[in-house]
Amino acid sequence: MNLPKTPFSTRMSGSAKETERRIRALFTAHRRPALALMLLSAGLIGMCGALVSCQSKAPTVGLTMDTQYYDALDNYVEIPAFTPSSGALSSGAQAANEALAVLKSQYQAILSAPYNQVGGNHCILYPTVSERYDSLVFYLDSSGSGNDGSVYTLTYDRQTDQLVTLDEALTLAKTTEAELCGGVETYLNSTLDGEYALSAQDAAVAGFRLRKDGGADFYLTCLVDDADSTVDRFDGWQHLLVCSDGTYTHYNCHASSMDPNALLVPAEELTALGAPLWYQWGPAGGEPEGGFTLTHIPEPVEQQAQTYLSEQGYQAPPDHLRLYAAFSDLSGLSWAEGWDGYDAVETYQLMYTVPDGTAAVHLVFLRKGEDYTYLGPLSTEAYFVEPTRLAAVGPYNCQVRNVLLDAEALTDQPDTAAMLQDAPMPQSARMSLLTFYYDQQGAGNWGTPVFFADTPPLSVSDGALRIDSAEFAGLSSLYEAQGVVYTIQKSRYENGSWTALEPTQVVLQLQMDENFGDVLGEDVPSEDTPNTVLEQTYHLVDGDAALWRLGYPIPAGLGSGGISCMGDLPYGRIPVEDRAPTSGGHSWYRMEWDGFAALCNMSDETLSLDEIDTYSIVALTTTRTDMATTRGIGIGSTRSEVQRVYGEQLYNTPYWNGTGDNFTPESNKTDDCLWYCQRTDGWGAAILFYFENDLVRCITLLNHNA
């Protein structure tokens, strides 16, 4: 990925050495110049020499390793830093370090909590240091997901104390992005064959490096996919290639031995920096200096792993045993008597061979110093691990806590709201939120970054969305789930700067296994969490303006597209003639059940109440005794109960001067009516309570905006 394509400085127009040459030329015609003229010439030359010395002296900056991390989970991180030999760091080198700090932030979770990672995260450094340039090429991430991986490059010019831009590198190589991209597509197309009609497409320059001989190498990505975009016979693959003086080479991301394509930079061009880097030991199948981290397994763990295998009927040693998750923060847990005082809970992944393949299980231990207490196994489904603390919302954390509960080490599960309050947004919630905002951009903006402020991308472009903060605001129960509300602060990147957007609230579904599902909706902030959850989950105009049938978990309400609570009863669908038909194949229908009716704007082809995306409710009315409002008022409730529950939002004036309700059957209307609305003028969702002898006889929901 390139640095932003903006010049880092103004180009120099010449050098002091050229000035000296011109001054000397003024006197070449004088065979015997006068003494004064000679002295003047010598003085000017001396001054010019001093100027050359000052201007051509490169900043005293060196390149050292800042981060060098390798673990047994196949996570490799190599990130250097520029350091001054004396004094303060120059501005150009400081800018380079700031870019490297952003790169490092991409791997901070691995460096902080390596246990709780899937593995295979790569940031492999290829440094080229010449007399003038420090060119850094990083191979990022791992292949296997439809691509050869990607690169990030950075080149620092010590002579000018500037970062070199892509435009400057292209000028130096006397080429253009268009020429490079066209060339790589032609090259790849010449290599394609097989049963599918394929083509190289969407080529892009991903970065560059300046060689020691003064030339430039360029790194390009290019997709190979179906030549006909209307068919999908081939899973596209993003290739990574190197262009050196017009010659293209395909990077072999699967190379495991020292061959010409195993490295992104020829070995003879690379510069050693302290402890050996991956390029010096990895391709040959070696190990880093000092070995991999996370390889030591405590003896009690090894013994228990073998005991577990014996209990399963296997006597052979395990194929694989490694630390999988470590929770050193045990706050927020309700420990049973005699079980407190432990330092950590650790889980170890045990893999072993069975007759039909490989089996895996996770073993849970309590650790106190060097002592380990085995608690039991848990399943190994692929869940997010929340590394901040064990008392955190997350499926894996929940499974571990369940083992502690079964061992009677805990008295009960921690409260969900307490786990989310004043805690970082869980990883599964972050993934759901990123997906939600990314999908909002639409296909036309796919590829535009959406990210959290603590994990910035290597570069941003116009339209990028940054999630500055996500603060837990509350939760409310849903059917077999909970709706969790977060207040979101965002910023948009436009015309080179960030602009803060209005805050919003999102509702995410928290499933029974403590995994976050989809974002259910987004709206302006509200302090009424239960109402917010209802409105965004069921697409209600007002969470209070809904009717719930006894024993059914999903309401029917104004604005919603569902009456599933009545799905077990027969009904009729009657066209409404006095309302103008709407566009897009939708019309007005009255849905009628025994004691219940709904006015819907519905697709003419809708045949099932389960097709919730094809219609919208604008009015409801009921006289059924098994129906109630969200606040619990139903047929037979007293006037005083209605007044107590709805309080100041209840009015006894004629609703819209008596013209607003043309939906409730006249047989169910009375002159005795109280109505609820969040607005005093009656706009929006309203509930009309009709009384007879101070008891609710009929309830009608209306939306005056529809």
Order of alpha helices (4+ residues) and beta strands (2+ residues): alpha-alpha-beta-beta-alpha-alpha-beta-beta-beta-beta-alpha-alpha-beta-beta-beta-beta-alpha-alpha-beta-beta-beta-beta-alpha-alpha-alpha-beta-beta-beta-beta-beta-beta-alpha-beta-beta-beta-beta-beta-beta-beta-alpha-beta-beta-beta-beta
